[in-house]
Amino acid sequence: QVQLVESGGGLVQPGGSLRLSCAASGFTFSTYPMSWYRQAPGKERELVAHITSTGGITNYAVFVKGRFTISRDNANNTVYLQMNSLKPEDTAVYYCKASGTRANYWGKGTLVTVSS
């Protein structure tokens, strides 16, 4: 069955860094564009970053541009989100999403808390 498992979240101080991973299985990962979303308490889920199936094109939300980097390793069916210069407003549950022509798949999320 399809699985997306996020990891790497945790508590970090403002200005710190975290690297999130999303391990995929059960589908042909290399053919799926992948995205990271986040949802803060009391807010709607929002797109953070997107990467094409080959990794050749990436896009970012304006509020993370220059601080976050999305990448993928198709040989290991994993997508990453490197987060630098973290701010308290980055606190959220972070989800990865696989976008297919017939179905989208979501992970269960990993919590990132930015606080001193």
Summary of the structure (lengths in Angstrom):
residues: 116
radius of gyration: 13.4
end to end distance: 39.6
largest distance: 42.9
contacts: 342
relative contact order: 0.32
helix: 5%
strand: 51%
